[in-house]
Structures are given as C-alpha cells and as structure tokens.
Amino acid sequence: MFHRWQLRKCKKGGAAVGKTKRGKGTKLMAVANRDGAPVAIHIESASPHEVTLVTATLAARFTQKRPERLIGDKAYDSDRLDRTMADIGIEMIAPHRANRTADSQTQDGRPLRRYKRRWKVERLFAWLQNFRRLVTRYEYKAENFLGFVHLGCMIILMRTYF
C-alpha cells in the first residue's frame, strides 16, 4: 500500500481550507493498492502535517480489509506513527530522515525495496489530474469536493478493473 498527499488550490474559502505559502488550499490524502487503484481518500485543510492525517485516511477507506503495509516518504518517518500503525497491525515503511541517528534506525534495507514502487500512488494523482474539476477546488463545501473526488476514484476503478 502506498500513501501520499496532494495539495489543491481553492478559489473560494470554505471548510477544509488552510493557509499555505502560496495562498489557501486543501490537502488530498490517498492510499493506493499495488495496482495504483485508490483504496482510501481523505481531504483536510492544508495546515496539518501528513503524519497526523494517516489514521483519518485509513478510516475513510473504501474496503473492509485494512492494508498490511503502508509505504510513505520521508515525512512519515515518525516513531509515534510507527507505534500507532503497529498497534493497528500495519507495517509502516518509510525511509529515514537525514537527522535520524544510527542507533535509532528502525528500517533495514529489505522492506525499503518496496519503497521503489511509490510511483504507483503518484500515477494515481496523475490520473486524478485528468479530471478538470479536481485540479482546482471550486466548491465551497468540503463534502461537495470530496464527492467529486470519490466520483473520479470510481471512474479510475472502473477503468482499471473493468
């Protein structure tokens, strides 16, 4: 499983809109399976860090079964997140940040080979970029924007599996 976020610019204000360096925006969190198909989608204000949104994203998944492993980038290298995911029964795979000391390293080389497939979640966001309505958030209400994102995910799932 892969985990990544994408920032959407917002033309209007509204719920789930936060400040960024370039204005205001909404964070789109996604979990994709090994085929690159969406498993979970969650939107939130652009302000909070991605690590704090992982559990909410997993709670918003489309399937009953939880993923076995979650692959994230260096932003997800957190001991607290590792413990939280281990308590749920999910293996967290993320490369270490540069400031991590050698005695506190938690990843060895073997699970990090799975990190090479992170391009599949990037491809999911590229597929979502094909829908003009999702590139820029025009909706005032967060529920309406999330509905359009779910509609885009359904189209991607139908294209992928049917």
Secondary structure by P-SEA (a helix, b strand, c coil): cccbbbbbbbccccccbbbcccccbbbbbbcccccccccbbbbbccccccccaaaaaaaaccccccccbbbbccccccaaaaaaaaaabbbbbbccccccccccccccccccccccccaaaaaaaaaaaccccccccccccaaaaaaaaaaaaaaaaaaacc
